[in-house]
Amino acid sequence: MKLIIQEKPSQLTPEYVESLVNQLPAWRREQALRYRHLSGQLDCALSYLLLCQLLREECGIAMQPTFIYAESGKPSLAEYPDLHFSISHCKMAVGCMLSDRPCGLDIESLRNNVSSIITYAMNPDEVQQIQSAPDSRLEFIRLWTRKEAILKCKGTGIANNLKDALAPASLRGYKLGTKVGDGYVYSTAEKR
């Protein structure tokens, strides 16, 4: 597994985003330009360019890949079905993970006012864990990114079984990791 996390520039200019978008193949450029805001265009462009960087550095693949999508919406590489990737972004950073096994990456900014999400997404033990943590906001994001990473790895998305995503039975056969960055948290999941 290889991973790149890139913090976003503090000053986002239209010229910078345009320079990144212009490096994309036509299909991905169209996707990026569908976003009305510069931050969405940046996320779309940068995540793809990070994937291209990993493919080049780790696999010697210089071509710009195309995506195919599973019914669940999970993208894969049309030209390289044995390679797996996951991309994620938040207000603070963009990340890309590449592996020869199914993988998932989630990155989230630290934020306040998550009480409504806690009751929706967390089981009673996790709620207790969050409430008793020295930094409940950090603990919530740590758990959330782990849940989303494992569900992205499995290709199911977050629509189902969110409360049970980190149950021992759900994690059997998967490896999880979590790191805290400057204002964000990211978690990775990879099938063993």
Backbone as CSV, one residue per row, in Angstrom:
resi,resn,N_x,N_y,N_z,CA_x,CA_y,CA_z,C_x,C_y,C_z
1,MET,0.838,-1.172,0.000,0.000,0.000,0.000,0.884,1.237,0.000
2,LYS,0.539,2.203,-0.838,1.209,3.497,-0.884,0.156,4.579,-0.710
3,LEU,0.551,5.652,-0.044,-0.374,6.702,0.305,0.290,8.056,0.147
4,ILE,-0.462,9.013,-0.389,-0.018,10.409,-0.441,-1.127,11.255,0.174
5,ILE,-0.749,12.079,1.136,-1.656,13.083,1.695,-1.024,14.430,1.397
6,GLN,-1.757,15.292,0.743,-1.250,16.627,0.410,-2.163,17.678,1.013
7,GLU,-1.575,18.514,1.847,-2.359,19.605,2.411,-2.654,20.616,1.320
8,LYS,-3.832,21.203,1.401,-4.248,22.164,0.383,-3.565,23.509,0.616
9,PRO,-3.353,24.228,-0.463,-2.767,25.570,-0.299,-3.720,26.492,0.454
10,SER,-3.156,27.365,1.291,-4.010,28.274,2.063,-4.643,29.341,1.181
11,GLN,-3.964,29.721,0.128,-4.498,30.709,-0.815,-4.869,29.986,-2.102
12,LEU,-6.137,29.921,-2.373,-6.627,29.221,-3.550,-6.954,30.249,-4.626
13,THR,-6.191,30.215,-5.718,-6.437,31.176,-6.791,-7.049,30.466,-7.990
14,PRO,-7.842,31.181,-8.766,-8.406,30.582,-9.983,-7.315,30.112,-10.948
15,GLU,-6.208,30.821,-10.997,-5.114,30.451,-11.909,-4.487,29.113,-11.506
16,TYR,-4.306,28.901,-10.194,-3.729,27.647,-9.713,-4.647,26.475,-10.048
17,VAL,-5.935,26.631,-9.747,-6.896,25.555,-10.029,-6.969,25.293,-11.524
18,GLU,-6.991,26.345,-12.325,-7.038,26.187,-13.780,-5.815,25.429,-14.286
19,SER,-4.640,25.700,-13.713,-3.425,25.003,-14.149,-3.515,23.506,-13.851
20,LEU,-4.129,23.141,-12.720,-4.304,21.722,-12.398,-5.353,21.072,-13.294
21,VAL,-6.470,21.742,-13.471,-7.558,21.203,-14.302,-7.084,20.983,-15.731
22,ASN,-6.238,21.847,-16.228,-5.738,21.712,-17.597,-4.810,20.520,-17.783
23,GLN,-4.327,19.932,-16.691,-3.477,18.742,-16.779,-4.284,17.458,-16.888
24,LEU,-5.593,17.557,-16.726,-6.459,16.372,-16.690,-6.862,15.927,-18.090
25,PRO,-7.142,14.618,-18.250,-7.745,14.179,-19.505,-9.151,14.786,-19.618
26,ALA,-9.680,14.830,-20.816,-10.947,15.523,-21.072,-12.079,15.047,-20.156
27,TRP,-12.234,13.737,-19.950,-13.342,13.221,-19.135,-13.239,13.695,-17.692
28,ARG,-12.007,13.738,-17.139,-11.852,14.180,-15.761,-11.958,15.709,-15.663
29,ARG,-11.508,16.404,-16.699,-11.642,17.867,-16.734,-13.119,18.243,-16.687
30,GLU,-13.949,17.510,-17.459,-15.395,17.761,-17.439,-15.962,17.563,-16.038
31,GLN,-15.519,16.494,-15.361,-15.983,16.256,-13.991,-15.581,17.410,-13.079
32,ALA,-14.346,17.856,-13.188,-13.850,18.937,-12.326,-14.617,20.228,-12.569
33,LEU,-14.891,20.516,-13.822,-15.545,21.784,-14.144,-17.038,21.788,-13.815
34,ARG,-17.595,20.627,-13.467,-18.994,20.588,-13.026,-19.158,21.241,-11.652
35,TYR,-18.065,21.291,-10.903,-18.107,21.944,-9.589,-18.119,23.453,-9.799
36,ARG,-19.024,24.124,-9.134,-19.120,25.584,-9.275,-18.022,26.294,-8.496
37,HIS,-17.605,25.700,-7.378,-16.630,26.355,-6.519,-15.216,25.854,-6.817
38,LEU,-14.256,26.739,-6.645,-12.858,26.388,-6.892,-12.412,25.213,-6.033
39,SER,-12.875,25.143,-4.790,-12.430,24.065,-3.904,-12.846,22.692,-4.447
40,GLY,-14.031,22.570,-5.005,-14.466,21.308,-5.603,-13.662,20.949,-6.833
41,GLN,-13.373,21.943,-7.659,-12.532,21.717,-8.838,-11.135,21.266,-8.419
42,LEU,-10.601,21.918,-7.365,-9.281,21.547,-6.858,-9.278,20.107,-6.355
43,ASP,-10.271,19.739,-5.556,-10.345,18.377,-5.013,-10.371,17.339,-6.128
44,CYS,-11.176,17.578,-7.133,-11.314,16.646,-8.252,-10.002,16.521,-9.023
45,ALA,-9.377,17.654,-9.307,-8.130,17.641,-10.081,-6.981,17.055,-9.275
46,LEU,-6.817,17.531,-8.058,-5.673,17.113,-7.252,-5.729,15.629,-6.906
47,SER,-6.906,15.117,-6.588,-7.004,13.696,-6.249,-6.609,12.827,-7.436
48,TYR,-7.032,13.212,-8.629,-6.671,12.457,-9.830,-5.167,12.551,-10.108
49,LEU,-4.609,13.737,-9.956,-3.179,13.920,-10.211,-2.325,13.174,-9.187
50,LEU,-2.796,13.081,-7.944,-2.085,12.275,-6.947,-2.114,10.792,-7.325
51,LEU,-3.257,10.322,-7.828,-3.344,8.939,-8.305,-2.351,8.715,-9.441
52,CYS,-2.301,9.638,-10.382,-1.341,9.516,-11.497,0.092,9.470,-10.977
53,GLN,0.391,10.276,-9.971,1.732,10.291,-9.379,2.067,8.938,-8.763
54,LEU,1.136,8.371,-8.000,1.375,7.061,-7.395,1.543,5.981,-8.464
55,LEU,0.728,6.006,-9.482,0.849,5.016,-10.564,2.210,5.112,-11.250
56,ARG,2.657,6.324,-11.460,3.956,6.554,-12.106,5.099,6.094,-11.197
57,GLU,5.089,6.537,-9.945,6.194,6.252,-9.026,6.231,4.798,-8.563
58,GLU,5.091,4.203,-8.333,5.050,2.858,-7.762,4.931,1.744,-8.798
59,CYS,4.343,2.040,-9.947,4.072,0.993,-10.935,4.705,1.263,-12.294
60,GLY,5.305,2.423,-12.465,5.890,2.771,-13.757,4.856,3.039,-14.835
61,ILE,3.644,3.366,-14.440,2.554,3.620,-15.388,2.486,5.118,-15.648
62,ALA,2.781,5.510,-16.881,2.819,6.936,-17.211,1.514,7.449,-17.810
63,MET,0.670,6.554,-18.279,-0.572,7.005,-18.911,-1.575,7.498,-17.879
64,GLN,-2.475,8.365,-18.305,-3.549,8.835,-17.430,-4.685,7.815,-17.485
65,PRO,-5.021,7.213,-16.362,-6.023,6.142,-16.360,-7.445,6.671,-16.489
66,THR,-8.322,5.763,-16.874,-9.753,6.062,-16.864,-10.404,5.203,-15.790
67,PHE,-11.547,5.657,-15.317,-12.248,4.960,-14.247,-13.445,4.209,-14.815
68,ILE,-13.749,3.096,-14.190,-15.033,2.436,-14.358,-15.645,2.383,-12.961
69,TYR,-16.964,2.315,-12.894,-17.648,2.401,-11.607,-18.497,1.165,-11.359
70,ALA,-18.384,0.626,-10.159,-19.232,-0.485,-9.735,-20.640,0.056,-9.474
71,GLU,-21.599,-0.826,-9.319,-22.978,-0.408,-9.018,-23.040,0.483,-7.787
72,SER,-22.167,0.224,-6.831,-22.132,1.005,-5.591,-21.544,2.402,-5.797
73,GLY,-20.935,2.615,-6.976,-20.294,3.905,-7.248,-18.795,3.892,-7.024
74,LYS,-18.252,2.779,-6.498,-16.809,2.700,-6.244,-16.056,2.666,-7.569
75,PRO,-15.092,3.607,-7.735,-14.324,3.619,-8.986,-13.188,2.601,-8.959
76,SER,-12.816,2.149,-10.146,-11.624,1.306,-10.300,-10.952,1.711,-11.604
77,LEU,-9.754,1.202,-11.808,-8.977,1.562,-12.991,-9.340,0.641,-14.153
78,ALA,-9.861,1.207,-15.206,-10.301,0.412,-16.353,-9.147,-0.404,-16.936
79,GLU,-7.973,0.200,-17.033,-6.833,-0.452,-17.679,-6.072,-1.404,-16.761
80,TYR,-6.267,-1.288,-15.454,-5.491,-2.074,-14.490,-6.412,-2.643,-13.397
81,PRO,-7.185,-3.672,-13.715,-8.166,-4.197,-12.758,-7.538,-4.797,-11.495
82,ASP,-6.241,-5.119,-11.522,-5.597,-5.698,-10.342,-5.031,-4.643,-9.392
83,LEU,-5.122,-3.369,-9.772,-4.710,-2.284,-8.890,-5.953,-1.649,-8.280
84,HIS,-5.851,-1.268,-7.037,-6.976,-0.675,-6.315,-6.553,0.682,-5.785
85,PHE,-7.496,1.604,-5.732,-7.184,2.930,-5.213,-8.381,3.488,-4.469
86,SER,-8.089,4.488,-3.672,-9.135,5.215,-2.978,-8.660,6.657,-2.839
87,ILE,-9.554,7.592,-3.088,-9.227,9.008,-2.947,-10.222,9.638,-1.975
88,SER,-9.752,10.676,-1.301,-10.606,11.370,-0.355,-10.077,12.784,-0.193
89,HIS,-10.953,13.667,0.237,-10.538,15.051,0.447,-11.415,15.689,1.504
90,CYS,-10.888,16.727,2.087,-11.614,17.538,3.052,-11.156,18.982,2.866
91,LYS,-11.584,19.840,3.721,-11.239,21.255,3.608,-9.721,21.484,3.696
92,MET,-9.034,20.636,4.439,-7.618,20.845,4.729,-6.651,20.079,3.827
93,ALA,-7.066,18.944,3.274,-6.116,18.083,2.563,-6.830,17.179,1.564
94,VAL,-6.020,16.607,0.676,-6.480,15.635,-0.318,-5.560,14.426,-0.205
95,GLY,-6.124,13.227,-0.345,-5.305,12.034,-0.248,-5.643,11.012,-1.309
96,CYS,-4.656,10.157,-1.586,-4.838,9.056,-2.527,-4.065,7.850,-2.005
97,MET,-4.700,6.697,-2.090,-4.119,5.434,-1.648,-4.127,4.474,-2.833
98,LEU,-3.038,3.734,-3.012,-2.913,2.759,-4.096,-2.440,1.442,-3.492
99,SER,-3.051,0.338,-3.931,-2.710,-0.967,-3.381,-2.969,-2.062,-4.412
100,ASP,-2.375,-3.222,-4.166,-2.685,-4.385,-5.001,-3.851,-5.172,-4.403
101,ARG,-4.468,-4.614,-3.349,-5.631,-5.210,-2.694,-6.723,-4.163,-2.557
102,PRO,-7.964,-4.568,-2.357,-9.010,-3.576,-2.096,-8.609,-2.676,-0.921
103,CYS,-8.865,-1.382,-1.076,-8.446,-0.419,-0.061,-9.462,0.710,0.048
104,GLY,-9.384,1.425,1.151,-10.257,2.564,1.367,-9.524,3.633,2.150
105,LEU,-9.787,4.877,1.815,-9.187,6.030,2.482,-10.284,7.032,2.771
106,ASP,-10.272,7.569,3.982,-11.144,8.695,4.293,-10.344,9.732,5.049
107,ILE,-10.552,10.982,4.684,-9.886,12.108,5.327,-10.950,13.149,5.651
108,GLU,-10.928,13.648,6.882,-11.941,14.596,7.343,-11.293,15.696,8.165
109,SER,-11.787,16.903,8.005,-11.363,18.028,8.838,-11.994,17.889,10.216
110,LEU,-11.277,18.371,11.224,-11.871,18.437,12.559,-12.960,19.489,12.516
111,ARG,-14.109,19.176,13.102,-15.217,20.121,13.076,-16.048,19.980,14.346
112,ASN,-16.824,20.993,14.591,-17.710,21.012,15.755,-19.121,20.649,15.319
113,ASN,-20.026,20.616,16.276,-21.453,20.410,16.009,-21.736,19.125,15.244
114,VAL,-21.309,18.015,15.792,-21.544,16.727,15.139,-22.535,15.858,15.915
115,SER,-23.226,16.422,16.899,-24.086,15.619,17.777,-25.169,14.858,17.006
116,SER,-25.742,15.461,15.977,-26.782,14.743,15.219,-26.190,13.571,14.435
117,ILE,-24.961,13.703,14.001,-24.310,12.614,13.268,-23.924,11.494,14.226
118,ILE,-23.544,11.843,15.442,-23.136,10.831,16.414,-24.258,9.826,16.628
119,THR,-25.471,10.284,16.856,-26.574,9.358,17.112,-26.935,8.550,15.863
120,TYR,-26.712,9.105,14.697,-26.997,8.404,13.442,-25.938,7.350,13.120
121,ALA,-24.667,7.672,13.378,-23.574,6.853,12.872,-22.906,5.945,13.890
122,MET,-23.064,6.239,15.168,-22.303,5.513,16.181,-23.192,4.588,17.012
123,ASN,-22.629,3.441,17.368,-23.340,2.525,18.256,-23.154,2.994,19.701
124,PRO,-23.874,2.433,20.656,-23.796,2.920,22.041,-22.377,2.916,22.632
125,ASP,-21.585,1.881,22.341,-20.208,1.843,22.856,-19.374,2.987,22.283
126,GLU,-19.564,3.276,21.007,-18.813,4.371,20.374,-19.255,5.729,20.905
127,VAL,-20.545,5.879,21.165,-21.034,7.126,21.762,-20.361,7.339,23.111
128,GLN,-20.290,6.286,23.924,-19.622,6.367,25.222,-18.139,6.695,25.057
129,GLN,-17.509,6.077,24.094,-16.087,6.326,23.807,-15.859,7.799,23.450
130,ILE,-16.732,8.347,22.636,-16.626,9.763,22.228,-16.840,10.671,23.434
131,GLN,-17.876,10.390,24.211,-18.215,11.245,25.344,-17.151,11.223,26.433
132,SER,-16.428,10.119,26.576,-15.413,10.023,27.633,-14.010,10.392,27.151
133,ALA,-13.846,10.681,25.880,-12.523,11.030,25.345,-12.105,12.434,25.782
134,PRO,-10.811,12.653,25.978,-10.332,13.996,26.318,-10.703,15.040,25.260
135,ASP,-10.718,14.625,23.994,-11.127,15.504,22.901,-12.212,14.769,22.111
136,SER,-13.469,15.004,22.467,-14.574,14.262,21.854,-14.670,14.525,20.355
137,ARG,-14.345,15.719,19.940,-14.386,16.064,18.515,-13.378,15.214,17.735
138,LEU,-12.170,15.070,18.261,-11.136,14.253,17.621,-11.533,12.782,17.619
139,GLU,-12.080,12.305,18.721,-12.481,10.899,18.809,-13.598,10.585,17.816
140,PHE,-14.563,11.501,17.675,-15.624,11.287,16.691,-15.039,11.173,15.281
141,ILE,-14.180,12.106,14.895,-13.608,12.085,13.534,-12.739,10.852,13.338
142,ARG,-12.015,10.441,14.366,-11.198,9.229,14.270,-12.094,8.017,13.966
143,LEU,-13.178,7.875,14.714,-14.096,6.761,14.470,-14.784,6.877,13.109
144,TRP,-15.224,8.085,12.771,-15.917,8.296,11.493,-15.024,7.916,10.314
145,THR,-13.762,8.373,10.327,-12.875,8.072,9.193,-12.583,6.579,9.113
146,ARG,-12.493,5.921,10.256,-12.267,4.479,10.242,-13.470,3.759,9.622
147,LYS,-14.669,4.191,9.999,-15.882,3.590,9.432,-15.925,3.797,7.916
148,GLU,-15.704,5.043,7.510,-15.804,5.320,6.086,-14.705,4.605,5.299
149,ALA,-13.496,4.527,5.841,-12.410,3.830,5.145,-12.739,2.353,4.939
150,ILE,-13.263,1.682,5.976,-13.566,0.254,5.837,-14.714,0.031,4.858
151,LEU,-15.719,0.906,4.894,-16.842,0.746,3.973,-16.436,1.061,2.534
152,LYS,-15.544,2.030,2.338,-15.035,2.299,0.993,-14.195,1.119,0.497
153,CYS,-13.422,0.523,1.392,-12.616,-0.643,1.026,-13.509,-1.787,0.553
154,LYS,-14.600,-1.988,1.261,-15.534,-3.061,0.897,-16.381,-2.705,-0.317
155,GLY,-16.424,-1.417,-0.658,-17.191,-0.990,-1.819,-18.668,-0.823,-1.548
156,THR,-19.049,-0.714,-0.274,-20.468,-0.615,0.053,-20.934,0.810,0.285
157,GLY,-20.015,1.724,0.535,-20.409,3.085,0.860,-20.975,3.170,2.255
158,ILE,-21.416,4.363,2.648,-21.842,4.554,4.035,-23.356,4.452,4.234
159,ALA,-24.078,4.012,3.250,-25.538,3.964,3.359,-26.032,2.883,4.323
160,ASN,-25.314,1.770,4.423,-25.781,0.652,5.239,-24.769,0.288,6.313
161,ASN,-25.274,-0.213,7.414,-24.450,-0.778,8.482,-23.411,0.178,9.045
162,LEU,-23.715,1.450,9.099,-22.763,2.432,9.604,-22.436,2.188,11.071
163,LYS,-23.442,1.880,11.875,-23.200,1.671,13.306,-22.360,0.424,13.581
164,ASP,-22.441,-0.573,12.704,-21.707,-1.823,12.910,-20.422,-1.925,12.097
165,ALA,-20.028,-0.860,11.434,-18.876,-0.912,10.520,-17.588,-1.321,11.212
166,LEU,-17.431,-0.979,12.495,-16.191,-1.297,13.200,-16.340,-2.482,14.157
167,ALA,-17.427,-3.208,14.049,-17.608,-4.408,14.866,-16.538,-5.430,14.483
168,PRO,-16.064,-6.214,15.454,-15.005,-7.190,15.149,-15.308,-8.066,13.937
169,ALA,-16.534,-8.511,13.787,-16.882,-9.362,12.640,-16.734,-8.605,11.320
170,SER,-17.028,-7.311,11.327,-16.909,-6.500,10.112,-15.455,-6.242,9.730
171,LEU,-14.570,-6.262,10.729,-13.155,-5.951,10.481,-12.313,-7.190,10.190
172,ARG,-12.898,-8.357,10.352,-12.144,-9.587,10.119,-11.629,-9.614,8.675
173,GLY,-10.319,-9.770,8.532,-9.709,-9.823,7.209,-9.286,-8.462,6.671
174,TYR,-9.371,-7.416,7.501,-9.002,-6.063,7.077,-8.007,-5.457,8.064
175,LYS,-7.183,-4.586,7.558,-6.204,-3.857,8.375,-6.579,-2.380,8.347
176,LEU,-6.657,-1.759,9.526,-7.014,-0.341,9.640,-5.845,0.456,10.210
177,GLY,-5.743,1.705,9.787,-4.766,2.630,10.347,-5.349,4.030,10.390
178,THR,-4.956,4.812,11.380,-5.465,6.176,11.523,-4.332,7.096,11.936
179,LYS,-4.301,8.290,11.347,-3.299,9.311,11.688,-4.002,10.653,11.818
180,VAL,-3.425,11.502,12.658,-3.936,12.852,12.855,-2.966,13.823,12.191
181,GLY,-3.503,14.687,11.317,-2.715,15.726,10.675,-2.996,17.072,11.324
182,ASP,-2.620,18.123,10.657,-2.829,19.473,11.175,-4.250,19.930,10.827
183,GLY,-5.194,19.665,11.729,-6.581,20.055,11.509,-7.418,19.010,10.797
184,TYR,-6.883,17.821,10.599,-7.626,16.751,9.932,-7.156,15.393,10.445
185,VAL,-7.964,14.380,10.147,-7.666,12.990,10.503,-7.891,12.166,9.249
186,TYR,-7.023,11.170,9.036,-7.291,10.229,7.941,-7.117,8.801,8.423
187,SER,-7.924,7.927,7.833,-7.855,6.503,8.126,-7.765,5.725,6.823
188,THR,-7.063,4.613,6.908,-6.907,3.713,5.773,-7.423,2.325,6.151
189,ALA,-7.940,1.634,5.170,-8.354,0.237,5.329,-7.830,-0.535,4.132
190,GLU,-7.380,-1.732,4.399,-6.885,-2.564,3.307,-7.250,-4.015,3.622
191,LYS,-7.712,-4.710,2.591,-8.019,-6.136,2.754,-6.704,-6.878,2.923
192,ARG,-6.674,-7.803,3.855,-5.442,-8.582,4.102,-5.275,-9.665,3.067
